[in-house]
Amino acid sequence: MGKLLSEMTVDELWELFPIILSEHKAYWNDWYVEEENRMLENTKY
């Protein structure tokens, strides 16, 4: 088994979770709405 996240160096974390900047994509709004609906469904009693 690998290291725990808390045991990793900053360089190791950047390798696992890179941040990539890109131009805005119109379909991101659709992804947001889908995820928001999914989260709201999971909070209903």
C-alpha positions in Angstrom: 0.0 0.0 0.0 1.2 3.5 -0.7 1.7 6.5 1.6 -1.1 8.3 3.3 -1.7 11.8 1.9 -0.5 13.3 5.1 2.8 11.5 4.7 3.5 12.8 1.1 5.7 15.7 0.1 4.3 18.6 -1.7 6.0 17.4 -4.9 4.3 14.0 -4.6 0.9 15.7 -4.0 1.4 17.9 -7.1 2.1 14.8 -9.1 -1.1 13.1 -7.9 -3.3 16.2 -8.0 -2.1 18.5 -10.7 -3.8 21.8 -11.2 -4.3 22.5 -14.9 -5.6 25.9 -16.0 -7.6 26.1 -19.2 -10.1 28.4 -20.9 -13.7 28.3 -19.8 -15.9 25.5 -21.3 -19.6 26.1 -21.8 -20.5 22.5 -20.8 -19.1 23.1 -17.3 -22.3 24.7 -16.3 -24.2 21.5 -17.3 -21.8 19.5 -15.1 -22.4 21.9 -12.2 -26.2 21.6 -12.5 -25.9 17.8 -12.7 -23.7 17.6 -9.6 -25.8 20.1 -7.7 -29.0 18.0 -8.4 -27.1 14.8 -7.3 -26.1 16.5 -4.0 -29.5 17.8 -3.3 -31.1 14.4 -3.9 -28.7 12.9 -1.4 -29.7 15.4 1.3 -33.5 14.8 1.1 -35.0 13.0 4.1 
